[in-house]
Each structure stands twice: as structure tokens, then as C-alpha cells.
Amino acid sequence: MYAWLLPTIKAILPHVGTIITAAQPMFKSRKVDKASAGSDELILQDQISELQNAASQNASNIRELAEQLQQTVMTLERAAIENEKRYRRLTIVAGTALVCAVVSLGLWMST
């Protein structure tokens, strides 16, 4: 199993609810009747302010997700470096075992 998969899932899971609530529609439904047709400008101003609020909230959500992504990437890089060290160690151990086996075979053949 991939060693980095479990920590990545654990890092992402607490934020799934936040992402879902941020993705929900942010605009209120408008029921415009013919009597309030004169207040189109007021409705337009409300929609503009809602758009501005949505844009600022999206920017903060994107900033938070970028920070989390950066932390995840740093964690993955650390894990990759650690795995590289383990691989080198195992290669050295395997090489040493091979040399010992060849030497012991040579000693056995010479007797």
C-alpha cells in the first residue's frame, strides 16, 4: 500500500464539509413580482454586493486550500526523501549480503 495515501486522506477529510458548503449556491432566490419592477436597481445592487461577498469568500477559500496543498506537497516530499534513504540502505544491505554469499561460496569451493 502507498505510505503517503493514508496521511493525505487524513489531511483532506476534515475539510470536505467546508469545500461542500463553499460550493453550494450562494445567491438568494429572487421572486420578482410586477409590483416591485421599479426596484430593479435595488435588486441589482443587492446582487452586486452578493457577488462581491462571494468573490472575497472564494478568494479566502482558495488561499486556504493552497496552503493545505502546499503542506501536503511538503509532507509528500519528506516521505519521498525518507523512502529514498530506506532504498539506499536496503541496496547496501543486499549488496553486502551478495558479497558475503560470493565469498562464502568461494571459500567452500576452495576447501
Helices and strands as residue ranges (DSSP letters): H 5-12, G 13-15, H 16-23, G 34-39, H 40-110
